Amino acid sequence: MTRYVIIFVFLFSISSFAQNNIIGFGAGVNWSNVNTKDFLDDKNKDSRLGFSGDLIYEYFFNEHLFLKTGVTYSQRGFSLDSHIYDDVGNVLNSITTTFNYDYLAIPLTIGYRTKGDIYFFGNIGFLPAMLVSAKTKTPIVDHINGEIIKYETYDVKDRVTNIDYGGIVKLGIGYELDKSYTIFSSFSYNYSFNTITNSEYFGGSNIYHWGLNLLLGLKYKINI
């Protein structure tokens, strides 16, 4: 009898655990830029529009409160506009240098969702990220006439600060297609707590990532 009770409790525990677990994926756009007070003129700085993709895992403590993590790939960066002048100060040409940084992040957030087939949800938490690519694209210019000769791309990954520690706030809406599948859309804001600069990369300056993200995706409730 004891053996059957143990088996029943074990199977019930597995079933309860599975019903509280959701996996999924999402893809969208990431609109990013940087904040700095001692490096760039905001008037000459533009944002980067890049790709963002999520692999999602959620664990529900009850029907409202849940823990969310996973893996996020995001393209961040910015561009800097400047001018080429002749010897007397006349503008010969305008040029743009782009700074692109790609990251893999492991978000750890706490969330809340409402009831219903159509529901709203929100998350807040930490967004530690590892740098996977960092490239700077800059024009090579003929300083006599100001014409752009070509563009050069430089790999600066070994110089940029490798780990980014940030925070994230997310709001979204979902629709339960059935007992297993849900489609969703979310909008989030993220901000870095540490600078990407160091003694080998724009030493003496502080540059912090920030971004806005729009995501569409699909979730699956694990059922046993």
N, C-alpha and C positions, 0 to 999 in steps of 0.2 A: 504493500500500500504506500509506504513511504517513497518507494522508487517512483511510483506513478505521480505522486504529489510533486516530487522534484522535477520530473519531466514536464508536468503541466506548468509549473512556475517558470521553468526555463523557456518553454515555447511561448508562454504569455509575455515574458520579458523581451524576447526577440521580436515578437509582433508589436509590442508597445514601442520598442526602440525604433523599429523600422518605420512605423507610422509617424514618428516624430521627425523623420529625416527627409530632406528635400535636396535634390541635386539639380543642376541646370547650367545653362550657358546664355551668354548675351553678347551683343556686338553693337557698336555705335561709334560716335565721334567724340573726340576730346579737344576742347578749345582751351589752349594753355598759353600762359605767359609767365613773366617773372616779376617779383617785387625787389627793388633795390633803391637805396638812397645815395649811394656813393660810386655808382658805376655807369649808369645809363640815363639819358634824357628820355623821360616817358613820351615826349612828343615825337621821338624818332624810333620808337620801339613798337613792333607789331606782334600779334599773336600767331601761334601755329595751330592749324587745324589738322588733327591727326586721327589715327584709328585707335579704338579702345576695344578690348575683348575680355570677357570674364568667364571663368569656370567657377561655378557656385556650389557651396554647400551650406545648408541651413539646418539647425537643430532647434526644434520647438520645445520649450519648457511647458507651455500650455497653448491654448488656441490663439493667444495674442503675442506672447513674449518669445523671442527667438534669438539665437546666436548665429552670426553669419561669418563665414570665412571663404577661402578659395584661392584662386590665382588670377591676377589681373595683369594684362599687357597693355601698356599705355604709351603713346607717342607724345612727348612734351617738347617744349622749346619756345623760341621766339626769333624774331629777325630785327636787325638794326639797320636803319637807313642813314646814309651819310652822303656828303658831297665831295666832288673833286674840284679843286680851284686852280686857276692859273696863277702866275707870279704876281699879278696885281689884285687878286682877290675875286675875280669873276668866276661864277660857277660854270664848269665845263660839262659836268654830268652828275647824275644821282645814281648811287649804287646801293645794293642791299646785301648784307652778310647774314646768313641764316645759321642758327645754333640749334641743332636737333639732338634730343636726348630720349632714348627709349628705355623703359623700365619694366621689370617684372615685380609685381607687388603681391603681398599676402595680407589682405585686409582682415582685421579682427574687429567686428562691430556687434553692438547689441541693437535689437530692433523690436518694433511693435507693429502689428497689423490689425485692421478692423475685421469684423465678421462679414460674411456674405460672399456670393459668387463674384461680385465686383467689390473689390476691397482696396483700401489705401494702406500704405506702409511707410515707415521711416526707419533709418539707421543712423547711428553715430558711433565713431570709434577711431581706431588707429590704422594707419596705412604705411607700414614700412615697405620700402622698395629697394631693389637691387638694380644698378645700372647695367644694361646689356649692350648699349651702343651709344656713342657720343661722337657726332661729326659736325664740323664747321665748314660751310661752303662759302667761299669768298671770291669776288671777282679780281682778276688780274687786269690792271688798267694801264693804258698808255698815258702817262702824265703830261705829255706834250699836247695832245688833243682831247684827252679825257675819254677816249673810246675804250670799251671793254674788249679785251683781247680774248679772254677765255675765263672759265670758272675752275677753281681748284677746290677739291674736297679733302679735308684733313681729318684723320682719325685721332680724337683727343681723349678716348676712353680711359687711357692710363693716367691721365692728368686730372680728370674730374673726380670729385668726391664720390666714392663707389656706392655708399649706402645713403638713402634718403629716408628721413623719418618725418611722417606727416600725419595729418588728421583728415577725416572725411565725414561729411554730412550728406545723407541721401534721402530723397522723397520719391514715392512712386505710386503707381496704380497697377492692379492686377485683375485678371479675369480667369476664373476657374472653368476650363472647358469641360472637365468631368472630374471624377474623384482622384485622378492621377495627374492630369496635365493642366498647367497654368501658363498663360502668356502674360507678359508684364512689360511695363515701360518705367524707366526711372531717370531722375535728374539729380546730379550730385555736384558738390563743391569740395575740392580738396586743397590743402595748403601745407607746405613744407615747413618744418620747425628748424631745420638746419640748412646751412648754405651749401651750394655746390662748389664753392670756391675753396682754395687752400693755398699753401705757399707756392705750388707749381701751376696753379690755374687762377689767374686774376687775383693774385695775392693782395691783401689789403682791402678787398671789396667783399661785399655780402650780396649773394643772389639767391632768392628763394622762389621755388616753383609754386604756381597756383594754377588751378584749372577748373573748367566746367565740363561736365560729361553728360551726354544723352545716350541712353542705352535701351535697346529692345531685346527681349529674350524669351526663353521657354524654360519652365521648371517641371520637374517630375517628382511626385511623392512616391517614395519607396514603400511598396506594399508586399507583405508576405502572407 
